[in-house]
Amino acid sequence: MNIVATFRRKKFLVVAIALMAAALAYVLWGGLEQNLVYFVTPTELLAKGKPAVGNPVRLGGVVVPGTIQYQDNILTFQIKDETHIVPVVTTNTPPQMFHDDIGVVVEGSLQADGRFNAERLMVKHGNEYRPPQEGEMPQEIYRELQSGTQP
C-alpha cells in the first residue's frame, strides 16, 4: 500500500509540473507574443485593409508638420511613417509637448473614411529632463526642449 501511495504522489507531481510547463510555454510563446506589439505604423495599419476598420489599435508615427488644427474642441493632424500618412481626429486635449515632427502613439480605431479616431494621445520623448537651474523657470526648459536647443 505504501508503494501505491508513493507512485500516486510521483504521478501527481509529474502531471503538475507538466501542466505548469505547458502554461509557461503558452504565456512565453503564444499569449505574450501577441501583447508585445506596442503599436503599428501607418503602413502596417493600411496594409490590413478593411479588417482594420473599427478594431482598437495603437498607431505610432511622426506628426506631419503643418497639419495640426484645433477647432471647436476637435484636434486634427496627420501621422506619417516612411511611406504612408494617416489623418487623425480626437476630442482629447493633447499633451503639453505635442507639436509638429514629434513622435506620437494614439490609441483608437481606423474609420471607414480612412481617418483614425483617437481616444488617447501620447507623445514620445527622450530623456532630456533636467531640473531648473537657480532662477530658471520650467517654461524656459520646455521651450528649449521644443526647439531642440539645450545649454
C-alpha positions in Angstrom: 0.0 0.0 0.0 2.9 2.4 0.7 4.3 1.8 -2.7 1.0 2.7 -4.3 0.8 5.9 -2.4 4.3 6.9 -3.4 3.6 6.1 -7.0 0.4 8.3 -6.9 2.4 11.2 -5.4 5.1 10.9 -8.0 2.4 10.7 -10.8 0.6 13.8 -9.4 3.9 15.7 -9.2 4.9 14.8 -12.8 1.4 15.9 -14.1 1.5 19.1 -12.1 5.0 20.0 -13.4 3.9 19.2 -16.9 0.8 21.4 -16.6 2.9 24.3 -15.2 5.5 23.9 -18.0 2.7 23.9 -20.6 1.2 27.1 -19.1 4.5 28.8 -19.0 5.2 27.8 -22.6 1.9 29.2 -23.7 2.5 32.5 -22.0 6.0 32.9 -23.4 5.4 31.8 -27.0 1.7 32.3 -27.5 0.0 34.9 -25.4 2.9 37.1 -24.6 4.0 37.4 -28.3 0.6 38.9 -29.2 0.9 41.5 -26.4 4.4 42.7 -27.3 3.2 44.7 -30.2 3.1 48.2 -28.7 1.9 50.0 -31.9 1.5 49.6 -35.6 2.8 52.1 -38.2 0.6 53.8 -40.7 1.9 51.4 -43.4 1.1 48.3 -41.3 -2.4 49.6 -40.4 -3.3 50.4 -44.0 -1.9 47.1 -45.2 -4.6 45.3 -43.1 -7.3 46.8 -45.3 -10.9 46.5 -44.4 -10.3 44.2 -41.4 -8.5 47.1 -39.6 -11.7 49.3 -39.7 -13.3 49.6 -36.3 -10.8 47.5 -34.4 -9.0 49.1 -31.4 -5.2 49.6 -32.1 -2.3 51.7 -31.1 -0.9 53.7 -34.1 2.5 55.2 -33.9 4.4 57.7 -36.1 5.5 61.2 -36.5 3.2 64.3 -36.7 3.3 65.8 -40.2 4.4 69.4 -40.0 1.6 72.0 -40.7 -1.3 69.5 -40.2 -2.2 70.3 -36.6 -5.5 72.1 -36.4 -7.6 72.7 -33.2 -11.1 73.9 -33.8 -14.3 73.6 -31.8 -12.7 71.2 -29.3 -11.6 68.8 -32.1 -7.9 68.2 -32.8 -6.9 67.0 -36.2 -3.5 66.2 -37.5 -1.7 63.6 -39.6 0.7 60.8 -38.6 3.3 59.5 -41.0 6.0 56.8 -41.3 8.4 56.3 -44.2 5.7 55.7 -46.8 2.2 56.4 -45.6 0.1 59.2 -43.9 -3.0 58.6 -41.8 -5.2 61.5 -40.7 -6.1 61.5 -37.0 -9.0 63.2 -35.2 -9.6 63.4 -31.5 -11.6 65.4 -28.9 -8.9 64.9 -26.2 -6.6 67.7 -25.1 -3.1 67.0 -26.4 -0.1 66.7 -24.0 1.9 69.9 -23.5 4.8 68.6 -25.5 2.6 67.9 -28.6 3.9 69.7 -31.7 5.0 69.2 -35.4 7.6 66.5 -36.1 7.2 64.8 -32.7 6.7 61.0 -32.3 3.3 60.1 -31.1 1.3 57.0 -30.3 -2.5 57.2 -30.5 -5.0 54.6 -29.3 -8.3 54.3 -31.1 -9.6 52.8 -34.3 -9.5 53.4 -38.1 -12.8 54.6 -39.5 -14.3 53.6 -42.9 -13.5 57.0 -44.3 -9.8 56.5 -43.6 -9.5 58.7 -40.6 -8.1 57.4 -37.3 -10.4 58.2 -34.4 -8.1 58.6 -31.4 -9.3 58.1 -27.8 -5.9 58.6 -26.3 -2.8 60.6 -27.5 0.7 60.1 -26.1 3.9 61.8 -27.2 7.2 60.0 -27.5 10.0 61.9 -25.9 13.6 61.3 -24.9 15.3 61.5 -21.5 16.3 65.2 -21.9 14.9 66.1 -18.5 17.0 68.3 -16.3 15.9 70.3 -13.2 15.7 74.0 -13.5 18.8 75.9 -12.6 18.8 78.6 -10.0 16.3 81.3 -11.1 15.3 79.5 -14.2 11.6 78.9 -14.9 10.3 75.4 -16.0 8.7 77.1 -19.0 12.2 78.0 -20.3 13.2 74.4 -20.2 10.1 73.4 -22.0 10.8 75.9 -24.8 14.4 74.6 -25.1 13.2 71.0 -25.4 10.7 72.0 -28.1 13.2 74.0 -30.1 15.9 71.3 -29.7 18.5 73.8 -28.2 19.9 73.0 -24.8 22.5 74.8 -22.8 
